[in-house]
Amino acid sequence: MTKLPRLLLLILGLNAIAAAKGLCGVLAIPTTLTKAGSPHLIKGDLYVPGSSRLTIEAGAELIIAPTDSCKDLQQLDWADSQFVSIKIHGAFYVKGTSSEPVIIRPQNPKNGEVSWDGIRLFKQGSDYADVKFLHINGAHKAIYATNSSLGIKNSIFTKNNVGIWAKEQSKLQVHNNTFVQNLNSGIYTQNSTHSIVANIFAENISYGIWADSRKGVNINHNLFWKNGETDCFKCPANVLRMVQISAQGDSLDKHNNLRANPVFIGSSAELKLRRTDPTVATPKNQVKDQKVQAMHRRSDSLGLTGLDTKYEYKPWGKGSWLLSKYSPARHAAPDKATFYNPDSSRGDIGAWGALGQYKY
């Protein structure tokens, strides 16, 4: 991208920030988007130059709402020219929490289509970019990293074309994320090295992970389920070649990746398992034994609830794609403190795992 004079950057940046009800243009001075100011309407391309910084705080919501009032910045390719993008050459921090994630979504989502370009990161160092608890959807490439190093953790990527696209010697720590129902793949990696650990890749239309056979991609303790073409395309040798059985009876490869239904709360898989769970009481209206029905009626008439056992399991996290008590992703993350649950038990796979290292 052509460099702009510093004074012009400052003027454009002030204009961008002054638009309280909508943002677009150059953020020439450090900018923080807060929960209090939400929703933040992104009305056109945002550009963060190398001398600036964009921080998105916990609970903030960004809505992609393109208008014709914003002047186009220099476009990089076809997707950039068609959709709104957030281009980052400076520092970038997403500081969501388990109870207050950062949400980025299109104003008018289109079923089966993308509505905006995504977040583009250029030559980011690990000290200048970090993403935690981000829920992002509807993008062409939700996070597009070029020659960048950063952590992406506890985030949910859904209904994007690609969740994370990384190329040109990028080095990412992709830990405890959920990639579900993306139109192409959860992760696409090219000529890069990553640590891809404790993630869920489920029901992505083409691939869970699309790799380029590089040995430097470390893929372990992930769960794959019903990704359309294949779960892990051109991944390193032995990924998803099942050779062992977990304590829960699931098949694992030598890297402790498993292929199994993640069993999210509210899913048909959970409902099916609950029906055969002896620890869960049969709903009163489904009890066939006449004597037990009479006991229920007597209990109800007295205002008692003792016969109606409650479903007491409480998952970690708050929001969507929570793990059911039956999920094989529970306690399946690496047995290390950085992946532990808040009760110090072995951590879960997916976006709601490893909460022990955060204030919950």
Backbone torsions as a table, in degrees:
resi	resn	phi	psi	omega
1	MET	NA	139.9	179.6
2	THR	-65.8	132.5	179.5
3	LYS	-74.1	138.6	179.6
4	LEU	-100.9	148.3	176.2
5	PRO	-56.4	144.9	-174.2
6	ARG	-59.6	-41.0	179.8
7	LEU	-63.1	-40.9	178.6
8	LEU	-65.5	-39.7	176.1
9	LEU	-58.0	-43.7	-178.0
10	LEU	-64.1	-43.7	179.9
11	ILE	-63.1	-46.4	179.1
12	LEU	-63.1	-39.1	-180.0
13	GLY	-63.6	-44.5	178.5
14	LEU	-62.8	-38.9	177.8
15	ASN	-64.1	-39.6	179.7
16	ALA	-64.0	-44.7	-177.1
17	ILE	-70.7	-32.8	-177.5
18	ALA	-66.9	-23.4	179.8
19	ALA	-76.4	83.0	-171.0
20	ALA	-60.6	-31.3	-176.1
21	LYS	-97.3	6.9	178.6
22	GLY	-173.6	144.5	-178.1
23	LEU	-120.5	139.9	169.0
24	CYS	-167.7	165.3	178.5
25	GLY	95.2	-155.4	-174.0
26	VAL	-95.7	127.6	174.1
27	LEU	-96.1	85.5	-172.0
28	ALA	-79.4	-16.8	176.6
29	ILE	-118.7	153.7	-178.9
30	PRO	-52.8	130.7	-174.0
31	THR	-126.4	136.4	177.4
32	THR	-122.2	126.2	176.3
33	LEU	-101.7	125.9	-170.9
34	THR	-114.1	167.1	173.4
35	LYS	-63.8	-40.0	-177.2
36	ALA	-60.5	-33.0	-178.9
37	GLY	-89.9	2.9	-175.3
38	SER	-76.7	154.0	-2.9
39	PRO	-79.4	143.9	176.1
40	HIS	-92.9	118.4	-179.6
41	LEU	-87.9	119.5	177.1
42	ILE	-94.6	103.7	-170.3
43	LYS	-94.2	-8.1	178.2
44	GLY	-167.8	-177.0	-178.8
45	ASP	-56.1	138.8	171.2
46	LEU	-110.1	138.4	178.1
47	TYR	-128.9	123.5	177.1
48	VAL	-108.0	106.0	-178.5
49	PRO	-69.9	169.1	-175.5
50	GLY	-60.4	-23.6	-179.1
51	SER	-89.8	2.8	-173.7
52	SER	-120.6	-174.6	-175.7
53	ARG	-153.0	141.9	172.1
54	LEU	-121.6	122.2	177.2
55	THR	-118.4	131.5	177.2
56	ILE	-116.8	115.8	-172.5
57	GLU	-85.9	165.5	-178.8
58	ALA	-53.9	135.9	176.8
59	GLY	84.1	-6.6	179.6
60	ALA	-71.5	145.7	177.1
61	GLU	-125.3	127.1	176.9
62	LEU	-111.0	126.6	179.4
63	ILE	-113.8	123.8	179.5
64	ILE	-80.4	110.3	-174.4
65	ALA	-134.4	74.5	-173.2
66	PRO	-63.4	141.6	174.8
67	THR	-133.4	172.2	178.8
68	ASP	-88.6	-0.9	-175.1
69	SER	-80.0	-15.5	-178.4
70	CYS	-92.8	135.7	176.8
71	LYS	-76.1	137.5	-179.7
72	ASP	-69.1	137.6	169.2
73	LEU	-85.1	173.3	178.0
74	GLN	-59.4	129.4	-176.6
75	GLN	-92.9	145.5	-173.0
76	LEU	-98.8	-31.2	-178.4
77	ASP	-163.1	-173.8	-175.9
78	TRP	-59.9	-48.8	-177.3
79	ALA	-61.2	-40.6	179.2
80	ASP	-63.5	-37.0	-178.8
81	SER	-73.7	-22.5	-177.4
82	GLN	-91.4	-26.8	-170.9
83	PHE	-132.3	163.3	173.1
84	VAL	-70.2	136.6	177.3
85	SER	-133.5	159.0	173.5
86	ILE	-114.4	110.9	-174.5
87	LYS	-104.1	124.5	-174.0
88	ILE	-117.1	111.8	168.7
89	HIS	-106.7	-17.5	178.3
90	GLY	-96.3	-154.1	-179.8
91	ALA	-81.4	150.9	-176.5
92	PHE	-147.3	121.7	-178.7
93	TYR	-132.9	126.5	171.5
94	VAL	-109.1	116.1	-171.0
95	LYS	-115.1	49.6	175.5
96	GLY	-69.9	166.2	175.1
97	THR	-128.3	172.1	-179.0
98	SER	-63.1	-33.7	-179.5
99	SER	-91.1	-20.8	-179.5
100	GLU	-137.2	75.7	178.8
101	PRO	-69.7	160.5	170.0
102	VAL	-84.2	134.6	-178.8
103	ILE	-118.1	128.8	172.9
104	ILE	-126.5	120.8	-174.9
105	ARG	-150.0	157.9	176.2
106	PRO	-77.0	149.5	177.9
107	GLN	-67.0	-39.2	-178.2
108	ASN	-125.4	79.3	-179.0
109	PRO	-63.9	146.9	179.5
110	LYS	-117.0	125.4	-177.8
111	ASN	-63.2	123.4	178.6
112	GLY	78.5	8.5	179.2
113	GLU	-135.2	159.6	174.2
114	VAL	-92.7	154.6	-175.2
115	SER	-120.5	-10.5	177.5
116	TRP	-155.7	170.3	-172.0
117	ASP	-79.7	-49.1	-178.2
118	GLY	127.6	-168.8	-179.8
119	ILE	-103.0	120.5	-179.3
120	ARG	-106.4	124.9	-179.6
121	LEU	-113.1	131.4	-176.4
122	PHE	-122.4	116.9	173.4
123	LYS	53.1	48.4	179.2
124	GLN	-86.8	134.9	171.6
125	GLY	-90.1	158.8	-175.1
126	SER	-62.6	-22.4	178.2
127	ASP	-82.2	-8.5	-172.9
128	TYR	-119.4	7.5	177.2
129	ALA	-154.5	135.5	179.0
130	ASP	-160.3	138.0	-177.9
131	VAL	-129.1	122.5	176.4
132	LYS	-135.2	135.9	174.9
133	PHE	52.6	60.3	175.4
134	LEU	-110.2	129.5	173.2
135	HIS	-110.9	113.3	-170.5
136	ILE	-133.4	135.5	-178.9
137	ASN	-149.6	165.1	174.5
138	GLY	77.9	10.5	-174.9
139	ALA	-97.6	157.6	173.8
140	HIS	-67.6	-54.5	171.8
141	LYS	-133.3	102.5	-169.9
142	ALA	-56.0	-50.2	171.2
143	ILE	-125.3	120.6	-176.3
144	TYR	-118.0	102.6	-173.5
145	ALA	-104.0	124.3	176.9
146	THR	-116.7	116.6	179.2
147	ASN	49.5	50.4	-174.9
148	SER	-128.1	154.0	175.7
149	SER	-126.7	123.4	178.3
150	LEU	-165.0	166.1	174.1
151	GLY	-100.7	138.7	175.3
152	ILE	-128.5	110.3	-169.5
153	LYS	-136.9	147.9	173.5
154	ASN	53.5	42.7	-177.4
155	SER	-119.9	159.5	-178.4
156	ILE	-121.4	123.2	179.1
157	PHE	-114.5	115.8	-178.2
158	THR	-143.3	140.9	176.8
159	LYS	60.1	28.0	167.4
160	ASN	-91.9	168.2	168.7
161	ASN	-68.5	-54.4	174.1
162	VAL	-131.4	137.6	178.7
163	GLY	-70.9	-61.2	178.3
164	ILE	-126.7	126.0	176.0
165	TRP	-117.0	119.2	-176.4
166	ALA	-128.3	136.3	-178.6
167	LYS	-150.6	172.4	173.7
168	GLU	54.8	62.3	173.5
169	GLN	65.7	29.2	174.2
170	SER	-71.6	149.2	178.6
171	LYS	-132.3	103.8	-174.1
172	LEU	-114.1	143.6	166.6
173	GLN	-101.4	103.5	-178.1
174	VAL	-107.5	94.4	-173.0
175	HIS	-123.7	133.9	173.0
176	ASN	56.5	58.7	174.6
177	ASN	-122.7	163.8	175.9
178	THR	-122.6	122.1	177.9
179	PHE	-113.9	110.1	-173.4
180	VAL	-141.2	134.0	174.3
181	GLN	59.6	35.0	171.4
182	ASN	-80.5	152.9	-169.6
183	LEU	-74.7	-27.6	177.1
184	ASN	-117.7	-77.5	-177.2
185	SER	-142.5	160.7	174.9
186	GLY	-71.3	-51.2	178.9
187	ILE	-131.8	137.3	171.3
188	TYR	-122.4	123.2	-178.2
189	THR	-129.1	136.7	-177.4
190	GLN	-141.1	123.8	176.3
191	ASN	53.7	45.4	-176.8
192	SER	-144.5	166.7	177.4
193	THR	-127.4	136.8	-174.9
194	HIS	-143.2	161.1	166.2
195	SER	-108.9	108.5	-177.4
196	ILE	-112.8	100.4	-168.1
197	VAL	-135.4	135.5	170.3
198	ALA	63.3	39.4	177.9
199	ASN	-108.6	158.2	172.7
200	ILE	-108.6	128.2	174.7
201	PHE	-119.8	103.7	-172.7
202	ALA	-135.5	131.2	170.8
203	GLU	58.0	30.2	169.5
204	ASN	-75.7	140.1	-166.3
205	ILE	-64.1	-36.6	179.3
206	SER	-108.8	-64.4	-172.7
207	TYR	-134.2	149.5	166.3
208	GLY	-72.8	-57.3	175.3
209	ILE	-129.4	133.4	169.8
210	TRP	-109.5	115.2	-177.9
211	ALA	-118.3	178.9	-179.6
212	ASP	-122.6	28.7	174.9
213	SER	71.2	11.7	179.4
214	ARG	-71.5	138.1	-178.8
215	LYS	-71.9	-19.3	-175.7
216	GLY	-78.1	1.6	177.9
217	VAL	-92.4	112.4	-177.8
218	ASN	-93.3	110.6	-176.3
219	ILE	-118.5	105.8	-179.9
220	ASN	-146.4	153.9	177.9
221	HIS	56.4	39.4	175.7
222	ASN	-107.4	160.8	175.4
223	LEU	-115.8	131.9	179.2
224	PHE	-120.3	140.2	-179.6
225	TRP	-156.3	120.0	170.5
226	LYS	50.0	48.0	169.0
227	ASN	-83.9	130.8	-162.1
228	GLY	-51.5	-59.0	-178.4
229	GLU	-79.3	-56.8	176.3
230	THR	-162.4	158.6	-175.8
231	ASP	-73.6	-41.0	-173.9
232	CYS	-144.4	93.2	-173.1
233	PHE	-83.2	127.5	-179.4
234	LYS	54.3	35.5	177.1
235	CYS	-79.6	163.7	-179.9
236	PRO	-55.1	156.3	-178.2
237	ALA	-54.9	143.4	175.5
238	ASN	79.3	-5.3	174.4
239	VAL	-69.9	123.3	-179.1
240	LEU	67.0	21.6	166.1
241	ARG	-95.7	100.2	-167.3
242	MET	-71.0	127.3	-176.3
243	VAL	-134.0	-3.1	-177.2
244	GLN	-149.7	168.6	-179.3
245	ILE	-119.4	133.4	179.7
246	SER	-77.1	171.6	178.0
247	ALA	-62.3	-25.5	178.6
248	GLN	-87.8	-1.2	178.1
249	GLY	90.5	12.3	179.4
250	ASP	-92.6	148.9	178.8
251	SER	-76.8	136.4	-179.0
252	LEU	-127.4	151.5	168.8
253	ASP	-88.6	-178.2	-177.0
254	LYS	-67.4	-14.3	178.8
255	HIS	-100.4	10.5	178.8
256	ASN	65.9	24.8	168.3
257	ASN	-81.7	146.1	178.2
258	LEU	-129.7	154.9	176.0
259	ARG	-115.3	106.6	-175.7
260	ALA	-163.1	157.7	175.2
261	ASN	-64.5	126.2	-179.2
262	PRO	-69.1	-18.2	178.8
263	VAL	52.8	75.5	175.9
264	PHE	-78.5	154.3	176.6
265	ILE	-61.7	132.7	180.0
266	GLY	87.8	-4.7	-179.7
267	SER	-77.7	161.8	178.0
268	SER	-63.2	-32.0	178.3
269	ALA	-64.3	-40.6	179.0
270	GLU	-66.7	-44.0	-178.9
271	LEU	-60.8	-38.7	178.8
272	LYS	-65.0	-42.8	-179.6
273	LEU	-69.3	-33.7	178.8
274	ARG	-64.8	-35.4	-177.9
275	ARG	-63.7	-26.5	-178.7
276	THR	-106.2	10.6	-178.7
277	ASP	-87.6	114.4	-177.6
278	PRO	-67.7	-15.4	-179.8
279	THR	-87.3	-6.2	179.9
280	VAL	-106.8	123.9	-177.1
281	ALA	-65.4	143.3	174.1
282	THR	-67.9	132.5	177.0
283	PRO	-53.9	143.0	-174.2
284	LYS	-54.5	-40.5	-176.5
285	ASN	-73.1	-4.3	178.5
286	GLN	-110.0	0.0	179.7
287	VAL	-71.9	128.9	-177.6
288	LYS	-97.7	-27.2	-178.8
289	ASP	-69.5	121.0	-175.6
290	GLN	-64.0	-35.9	-180.0
291	LYS	-67.5	-40.7	178.5
292	VAL	-67.2	-37.4	176.5
293	GLN	-60.9	-40.8	178.8
294	ALA	-63.9	-38.2	177.6
295	MET	-64.4	-39.7	177.3
296	HIS	-62.0	-44.7	-178.8
297	ARG	-63.4	-40.9	178.5
298	ARG	-64.0	-43.2	179.0
299	SER	-61.9	-43.0	-179.6
300	ASP	-65.3	-39.8	-178.6
301	SER	-64.7	-25.8	179.3
302	LEU	-93.4	1.6	-179.9
303	GLY	74.7	23.7	-178.6
304	LEU	-98.5	157.2	179.2
305	THR	-127.6	9.7	-173.4
306	GLY	-61.4	-27.0	-178.6
307	LEU	-85.9	-8.8	-176.9
308	ASP	-107.6	81.5	-176.0
309	THR	-61.2	131.2	180.0
310	LYS	-84.1	154.0	176.9
311	TYR	-84.5	99.9	-164.8
312	GLU	-90.7	-9.9	-178.4
313	TYR	-61.9	130.4	177.7
314	LYS	-120.6	116.2	-177.5
315	PRO	-75.9	158.8	169.7
316	TRP	-72.8	143.2	177.1
317	GLY	96.1	169.0	-179.7
318	LYS	-141.8	120.5	179.3
319	GLY	133.7	-142.2	-174.1
320	SER	-96.9	163.0	176.6
321	TRP	57.6	41.4	176.0
322	LEU	-79.4	149.3	-178.9
323	LEU	-82.2	132.7	172.9
324	SER	-71.1	163.0	175.9
325	LYS	-61.7	-20.0	-177.8
326	TYR	-92.5	-0.6	-172.8
327	SER	-69.2	131.4	174.9
328	PRO	-70.2	-9.4	177.8
329	ALA	-78.8	-12.4	178.9
330	ARG	-71.3	134.8	177.7
331	HIS	56.9	32.2	-177.4
332	ALA	-116.2	5.5	175.9
333	ALA	-78.0	170.9	176.4
334	PRO	-54.7	142.2	-178.3
335	ASP	-81.8	67.2	-179.9
336	LYS	-133.5	150.2	-174.6
337	ALA	-58.3	-33.5	-178.1
338	THR	-68.5	-11.8	178.5
339	PHE	-110.0	4.1	-172.9
340	TYR	-70.2	156.3	171.9
341	ASN	-77.5	167.1	-179.5
342	PRO	-58.0	-25.5	179.0
343	ASP	-90.3	13.6	179.3
344	SER	70.0	11.9	173.5
345	SER	-78.8	164.1	178.6
346	ARG	-56.8	138.0	-170.6
347	GLY	-72.0	164.2	178.0
348	ASP	-95.1	156.8	171.9
349	ILE	-84.5	146.1	177.1
350	GLY	107.1	-179.0	-171.3
351	ALA	-65.2	-20.1	-177.5
352	TRP	-104.2	15.5	174.3
353	GLY	-90.7	170.6	176.3
354	ALA	61.6	25.3	-178.9
355	LEU	-74.1	-8.7	178.9
356	GLY	-64.2	-21.2	-178.9
357	GLN	-90.8	0.9	180.0
358	TYR	-119.4	160.0	171.5
359	LYS	-73.5	115.5	-171.7
360	TYR	-101.0	NA	NA
